[in-house]
Amino acid sequence: MWVTQTVLAVLGLSAGLAVAAGLFSFIIGLGVISDFADRTHTGDHILLYEDSVALGGMLGNIFWVYHIAIPGGSVLLGVFGIFAGIFVGCWSMALAEILNVFPIFIRRAKLIKCIPYLIAAMALGKGIGALIFFYRGW
């Protein structure tokens, strides 16, 4: 009994660490944190930015998993909404900047003829994944 619980705990922790590492590397790869430091001229505090993003991810998961209520009601909800909107806006702008790379890569790799098939495969995979997800009722 305890062996299966230990294995499940290790698997769950490993999967969580892998997903968190992927998300944080995606944020770093998009250049969101370096963009914050560049626009605010606070490059000497970049480690604080990185620690804040990691701490926010960890605290958000803890509050979500353990259903911890945060006192403060609608006032703190408004503050959270403002900060979340700023973060999502910066993230989407960084994503828009990096999307300029794809047309150049497609031309240089000579993938022009394959693009319709790649788009159809991605759409089909997304559709099948959504059907499986909603059919199983998760």
Number of C-alpha atoms within 10 A of each C-alpha: 5 7 8 9 10 11 11 12 12 12 12 12 12 12 12 13 12 11 12 15 13 12 13 15 12 13 18 14 14 20 18 21 20 18 17 16 16 12 9 9 10 12 16 9 10 15 11 11 18 16 11 12 15 15 12 12 14 13 12 12 13 12 12 11 9 8 9 10 9 9 9 8 9 9 10 12 13 11 11 12 12 12 12 12 12 12 14 13 12 17 18 14 15 18 17 12 12 13 12 10 10 10 12 11 11 14 10 10 9 11 13 11 9 10 12 11 10 12 11 11 12 12 12 12 12 12 12 11 12 12 12 12 11 9 9 8 7 6
